[in-house]
């Protein structure tokens, strides 16, 4: 068993574990510890507790000593130097015309390193800036580019609820927040209403998300939405169409309606309301619904529609055909035999030549 304490170096920073050693430390004390950046002064926010050896973090470091009045006075001096360094750095940024915004300056307790935090839209070549800052302060200079969420955490502010920001008050680390959480809670999917001052989804969407899965049953696993190509989805930046999906990285490339292309994680996108439960209209493999056919009426029960052909109805034509067949079958005269003989002659042409057709006048003469 070992006794450890939780130390925090910033007001809402991450809590780190350190061994208590032989010191008597209570919650609220300031202690001097050794970190990867050198000697630091932090505040004990988690009282000492016994933990088994298998649960002790690897490479656990021991608290060096408890801070005294001189250490606290030195911390105040460092804060004044940080404000001076920020003013100098902003002037250098304007002189060099760098596309970056300085957010915060941090000086270590032993004055061995000075860190400058900034934000920028892309990559910035700040090598000349580092040289000039090192010549002014005569210490090790380090510049770190941070995101918009870290910027809001460092600067602080008021949220839309009227209270200080959660990230700047008590959140030690950022948790993943997706737009599906807002959809499950029946909130507006308008990005301007569910986003914080940093421009990202509000961290408070995570607080009640687990209670909305499957109608409030937290024991049932939620069904994860996997975006497919050509799906209409809603992301943090708005609504768009999926143009590519990366399964290994679990990301989707989205073409927004305003023409911008963004890459978002699967957890940060949700299917649009118009597409929920229906196949995507832009998908090439869309299945067509089978065409419904009305059953045909039985042949006996259908009504025959007579239409005139050549001025005569179908019944009149059938009666005329019956009369011709009956007359040709019962009254066979010389004229009928002659007609049959002429038909036979036409079917058997001699010497490959077609015989001329006899005129009605010749037929009459031969009959006489």
C-alpha positions, 0 to 999 in steps of 0.5 A: 500500500502507498499513500498518494495525493492529487495535485492540480497546477491550474484552477481547472487543470488535470489532477496528477497523482504524487506520492506523499512520502513522509510528509503530512499533507492535507487538502488545500496545501501548496506543495513543490513537486518535480515534473517533466518541465522542472520544479512546479508548485501545485495545490493539493485538491485530493486528500491523501489516500491509501491505494494498493501497489498494483493500482499505483501509476507507473513512475510515481514521483514523491512530493518534494516539500510543502510550499512556504511563504517565500515560495508563494511570493515567488509565484506572485513574481512569476505572474508579473513576469508572465504579464510582461512577457505577454506584452513583449510577445504581442509586439513581436508578433505584430512586427513580424506580421505573423498570423497567430493569436497569443492566448496565454503565457506560463512561466515555470516555478524555477524559471527554467522555461517560458511557454507561449500558447497561441492559436492559428488557422494553419501552420506558422513559421515562428522560428524568428519569433523564438530567437527574439524572445530568447534574446529578451528573456534569456531562458528557454522558449517554447511555443505551443499551438492549441485549439479553440476549446483550450483557448476558452478554458484558459481565458474563461467566460460566461456560457449561454446559461448565464454561469461561468464556463464548465471547462474553466471552472471544474472540468479537468479534461475534455470529454467527447461530445457528438451531435447525436447526444443533442438529437437523443435529447430532442434538442435543436440541431441548429449548430448556433444553439448547441455550440459554446463560445468556442464554436464547438458543441457544448460540454454539458450535452454529455451530462444527461446523454446516458439517460436517453439511450433506448428511451431512458434504459441505460442498460441497453447498448445504443445503436451506433450510426455508421455513415455511408457514402452519399448520406445526408448528415448533420455535423458540428459545422452544419448539414452536408453530404458524405463523400468518403468514409474511412473505416480504419480511422472511423472518420467521414469526409463531408461536403457541406452545403456551403461548399466546404469540406470537413472531416469528422468522426463517426460519433460527431455526425448524425443522419438528417431528419429527412433521411431517418429511416429512409434510403438516401436519395443520392445513393446509386444503389437505391432500391426501387419500391415494387410496382403494385399491379391490380389483379386482372379480371377473369376472362369469362367475366370481362366485357367485350368491347366492340369497335368498328373496323373499316365501318363495320363491327366485329359481329358483322365481319364474323357473320360474313365469314361464316356465310362465305365458308358455308357457301363454299362448303355446300355449294361447290360449282364449276366456279368453285372448282375453277377457283381452286384450280387457279389457286393450285396453279398459282402455288405451283409455278412452272419453269420458275416463272410466275404465270400471269393472273387471268382477268375476270373476263377470261374466266367468264368466257371459259365458264360459258 
